[in-house]
Amino acid sequence: MLLRLDKRDIRPLHEQVASAIRRAIAEGECGPGDRLPSARDLSQVLDVNVNTVLRGLRSLRDDGLLEFRRGRGVTVAEDAGQRSDLLQRVHALVADAARLGYSRNELIEMIREIP
């Protein structure tokens, strides 16, 4: 898995780490069930603190893209590809709503009203 961070990117490093891994999953560099390198190895390759990598990995776990298993390390979730696509569309929808002046709660309410 070839990961790189853009030093000119203004986003927090943990978000960049998560995006790089998300992109690797989306592009098929790693697929469902594949084991990721250790956080320590990733931190060395990306030249960032291991805690930054762990924060990015936890974010992806919370999004359902990664699974943390004792003794097996971090693996790509079985439905990661489909979930990644959907999650990107959800993030875009939230950003569009914010740009139009709607809060997340208002957006959620709009979704609830859909039959």
WORA-V248189 format. One record per residue. N is the residue number from 1. RES is the residue in one letter. D_LAST is the distance of its C-alpha to the last C-alpha in Angstrom with 1 decimal. Layout:
BEGIN
N/RES/D_LAST
N/RES/D_LAST
END
This chain:
BEGIN
1/M/42.0
2/L/43.1
3/L/41.6
4/R/42.7
5/L/41.8
6/D/42.4
7/K/44.7
8/R/43.8
9/D/40.1
10/I/39.5
11/R/36.7
12/P/37.8
13/L/39.5
14/H/37.2
15/E/34.2
16/Q/36.5
17/V/37.3
18/A/33.7
19/S/33.0
20/A/36.1
21/I/35.1
22/R/31.5
23/R/33.0
24/A/35.5
25/I/32.7
26/A/30.7
27/E/34.0
28/G/34.9
29/E/37.9
30/C/36.8
31/G/34.4
32/P/32.7
33/G/35.4
34/D/37.8
35/R/39.7
36/L/39.9
37/P/43.3
38/S/44.1
39/A/43.2
40/R/46.9
41/D/47.3
42/L/44.2
43/S/45.6
44/Q/49.0
45/V/47.6
46/L/45.4
47/D/48.1
48/V/46.0
49/N/46.2
50/V/45.0
51/N/42.9
52/T/41.1
53/V/40.3
54/L/39.2
55/R/36.8
56/G/35.3
57/L/35.1
58/R/33.5
59/S/30.8
60/L/30.1
61/R/30.2
62/D/27.6
63/D/25.4
64/G/25.9
65/L/28.2
66/L/31.4
67/E/32.7
68/F/35.7
69/R/37.9
70/R/41.2
71/G/43.9
72/R/41.8
73/G/40.9
74/V/37.8
75/T/36.1
76/V/33.2
77/A/30.1
78/E/29.4
79/D/26.0
80/A/27.2
81/G/27.0
82/Q/23.4
83/R/22.5
84/S/24.8
85/D/23.1
86/L/19.6
87/L/21.3
88/Q/23.0
89/R/19.9
90/V/18.4
91/H/21.8
92/A/21.9
93/L/18.5
94/V/19.9
95/A/23.2
96/D/21.7
97/A/19.8
98/A/23.2
99/R/25.1
100/L/23.1
101/G/23.7
102/Y/20.4
103/S/20.9
104/R/19.2
105/N/17.9
106/E/16.5
107/L/14.8
108/I/13.4
109/E/12.1
110/M/10.4
111/I/8.8
112/R/7.8
113/E/6.2
114/I/3.8
115/P/0.0
END
